[in-house]
């Protein structure tokens, strides 16, 4: 009877959805070497980056502004991967309090061809084309309406901004650009060190943002974006349903023979369906996330920096994790992916992940 149960459940789980890329996998010796290296790092003081970090923000940025500035580059760079989840955007973060001018807080916007001026953090928007922008909420609503309409029509706009210490208004012509249409959520969570994707948005907690540098946070954004692009959330949900169905079938067979399982195998099957590809999805997200980070003009080496900091926070994760691969494996895999990216650049190959051959 147990053998029949096992065969039924295994047969069901073979229908689960898996990965689509041919991501890098390190050998056991490389993983062991990384484990030894991460052990030393976990016991050391400050961790020094082994590459040249890229700083995108400073202390003036709120967590939301910082995330918009960093993830905005990731969402734009990954546009070719996002299929129909694309929208045009001016990538302009702004804020206005009560009767204060509308102020730029994320100057990521792309200048139109030939434009020499630029926008800066703290610039106050006075006009868009020929329309005056008021202060406070009305001004903000007017600006959003103008930006949204122009972005949908893929038309550039000219901002006139007042800059501190400059007497004349500065004119800057901006061009909307395609970006992946996933939202950003900064969670006011002071306890959990976490980031996750839910299929619609990318979520980041404050402790995670406080731990990581800008380029490390960019890699995490690329990793979570990869989960959404590759539909890992929906695949996991489907796998849970498939596994649960197989387990429920076993429950029914057992019940027909007078054994009341209480739905035990349905729950086991659902859990097995979730776990079947959980670590593979994380490996794939690391792999694609590093490509996205490079396409955004940021160092994919930051992936290793993230893993080092996670290992210092939780040394046990160096050799063991449940839903994710152990950090030693993630670091060893990341080095292979980095070598793959650099080799493609050196030989002029397209900078895109390798896809798994069809079965």
N, C-alpha and C positions, 0 to 999 in steps of 0.2 A: 504493500500500500504506500509506504513512504517513497519507494522508488517511482511509483506512478506520479505522486505529488511532485517530486523533484523534476521529472521529465516534463510534466505539464507546465510548471513554472519556468523552466529554462526555455522551453519552446515559445512561451509567451514573450519572454524578455528579449528574444532574438528579433522581435518586431520593433524594439525601441529605436528611436532616432538618435544618431550619433554625430560625430564631427565630420566636417567637409574639407578641412585643410590638412596638408601633410606637414604638420608641425614638427619641430625639432625635438628629439629625445636623446638624452645623454646616456652613455654607458655607466655601468655600476662604479667603475674606478673613478670616473669624473665626478660622480655624485658623492663618493666617499671623500674625494679631495676637497670638494666644496663644503662638506660637513665639517671637516677639520678646520678649514679656513673660517667658517662662520662661527665655530666654537670659540676661536680666538677673538673674533670681533665682538661676540656677545659678552666677553669678559673685559673688553678694552674700555677706554673712556669714550671720547668723542670719535665719531666715524668720519674720516676724511674721504671725500669723493675722489675716485681714481680717474675722473674725467673733468672737463671744464664745465661747471654748471652754468645754466642759463637762467638769469633772474628776470622775471617779467613784471613783478609787482614790488611794492614797498609798503611801509607801515601805514600809509594813507588809505590803503584799500581795506574795505570791510571784507569779511569772509565771502559774502555774496559777490562783491565786485571782483575779488581775487579769483573766485571760481569762474566767473564770466570771462575774465581776461585769459585765463589758462585754458579752460575747456573750449572756449570759442575758437582757439586755434586748432584744437583737436577735431571739433565738429566740422570745421571748414576743410581741413586736410583730408578727412575721411569721406567727403561727399561722393567721390567716385565709387565707394563701397556701399552706399546706403540705398541703392535702388530707387524706389518711389518715395522713400522717406526723406525728401529733399524740399527745402524752401529757400527762397532768396532772402537775404538779410543784410542790413547795414552794419551788423555787429557793434552797435553803439549802445553802451551802457550809460544811463543817465539817472539823475535824482533831482528832486525838488522838494523843499520843505516849506509848507505854508505859502508865504508870499515871496519866497526866495527864487532867484533865477534858476532855470533848468541847467544843471551842471553835468558835464561829462565825467563819468566815473570808470569807464572802461573804454579807453581810446584804441580799440582794436580795428576800427573801420578801415576799409581799403580805399586809398586815394584813386580817383579817376586817372586815366592815362594822361600824362603830361603835367599833372598837378605837382607843384613844388612845395606848397605849404602843407602843414600837418595839423592835427588836433592833439591836444594834450590833456592829461588828467587835470580837472579843475576848470577847464574852459567853460564859460557861460554862453549858452546858445541864445543869440538874439534874433536871428532870422533864418528861415529855410527858403531858399530861392527868394521870392518877393513877399513871403508871408512872415509877419512879425510873430515871434513866439512870446507869449506872456509869461508871467511868473506862476509858481505854485502848480496846483493840480490842473487848472485850465490850460496852462502852457504845456504841461506834460502831455495832456490828452491831444492837444493840437499837434505836437511833435510826433507822437506815436501814430496818429492818423496819416500824417504826411509821409512818414517813413514806410508805413505798411503799404500804402497805395503805390509809392514809387518802387518798392521792392517787388511787389507782385507784377508790376509792369516792366521790371528790370531797367528802370530809368535812374540815371545819376541825379544827385541833389547837391546844391551848394549851401553849405552852412556858413553863417557869419557869426563868429564867436568873439567874446571879449576875454582877453587874457590878462591876468594880473601883471601889472608893470608895463603893459603895452597900451598906448593911448588910442590907437586906431583899431577898428574891428578887423579881424583876420578872416579872409575868405578861403574856404577849403571845399573843393569839389570831391564828393565821395561816390563810389560805385558799389551797388549791391553785389553780393557774391553768393553762390550756392553753399548751403551748409546742411548737415544732417539735422532733421527736425525732431530731435530729442531734447527734452527739457533738463534743467539742472536744479537740483534741490540740495540746499545746505541744511542739514538737520541740526537743530539746537539740542544736541545730545552731548552732554559733558562727560559721559562715562565710556562709551563704546568706540573703539578704534576700528572703523569700518567704512567701506564703500560698497555699493551694490547697484545693480541694474534691475528694473522691473518690467522691461519691455517697452516702456514709454519714456522714462526719465532716468537720469544718472544721479545717484544719491551719495552724499559725502557727509561724514560727521565732523564736528569741530575738532575733536582730539586727533583725528587722522590729518586734517589740514594743518594743525599746529605742529605735528611731527615731521611732515614732509616739506622739502623744498619745492619751488615752483615746477622745475622739470620733473621731479619725482611725482608730483601731483598730476602732471600732464600724462605721464605713463599710466597712472591709475585710471585717469579719465579715458585714455585709449583702451585700456583693458576692459573697463565697464561698458564702453561704447561697443567694443567687439562682441560682448555678450548680447547686446541688443541687435546689432547688425546680423549676427549669426543665429538669431532667434533661439538662444539657449533657454530663455525663460519658458517659452511656449513648448519647446522640445521636452524640457524637464517635466512640465505639467502633463504633456501627452504620455511621457514614459511612466509617470506615476499612475496615470489612468490605465495604461496597458498592463502594467504590473499588477495593479489592483484588480483588474478584470481577471487575470490569470489566477490570482490568489483566491478571488471570490468563487471561481469555478471549482477550485479545490475544496473550499468550504462547503459548496453545494454537494459535491461528491461525498465528502465525509458525512455530511448531515443525512444523506440518503441511506447511509449505512449505519445510522444510529449514533454517530459521533458528533456532538455539538461543539464546534470549534469557536463559537462566539465571534465569528468574523476575523479570527486571528490571521489566517493566511491571506485574506484580502489586505490587511494592514501590512503584513510582511511583504507581499508582492508590490504594494505601492512604494514602500521604502526601498526595496531592491530596484524598482524602476527608476527612482530618483538617483540612487547611488551608482547605477550601472555606468553612467557617463559623466558623473559629477566632476571627477578629477580630470577626465579628458577635456571637458568643456573649459576648465580652468587653464589647462595647458594651451588649448587653442586660443583662449582670450589673451594669454601672455604673448603668444606668438604673433597674432594679428595686432595686438596693442603696441608691440614694439615697432612694427611696420608703420602704423599710424603715427606714432611719436616721431619717427624719422621723417615722414612726409610733412609733418607740421614744422619741420626745421628745428626740432629739439632732440637732444641726445637720447637714443634708445638705451644707452648705458645706464640711464636712470632707473631702469627696471631692476638692475642688480643693487643699486642703492636702496631701493624700496625694500627688497628682500633682506638686505643687511640690517636695516632698521627694524623690520618685523622680527628678525631673529634675535636682536638685542632685547626687544620688548618681551619676547616669549621664546627662550632658548629651546624649549621642548619641541617647538615647531620646526626646528632644523632637521630633525629626523622623522617626525611623525605629524600628520594632520589627517583629518577625516574627509571633509568635502574637497579640500585642496591637496595637491601634491605637497610633500615635505619641502621646506625651503631650500634644502641642499639640492634637491632635484630641480626646483624652479630656477635656481641660480645657474646650475650646469646647463640646463636647457636654454636659458637666456644667452649664455655665451655662444652656444651654437647658432642661435638665431641672429645674434649680432654679427658673427662671422659670415653668415649667409647674406645678410643685408650688405655688408661691406664688399663681399665678393661680387654681388650683382652690380653694385655701383662701379666697381673697378672694371668690370667687363661690359658695361653699358646695357645690362639686361633691365627689363621693366621692374620697377620697385614695387612688387606685389607678392603676397604670400603664395606659396606653392599649394595648388589644389590637389586633393587626393584623387587618384585615378578612379573612374567609375568601376564598380564591382561587376 
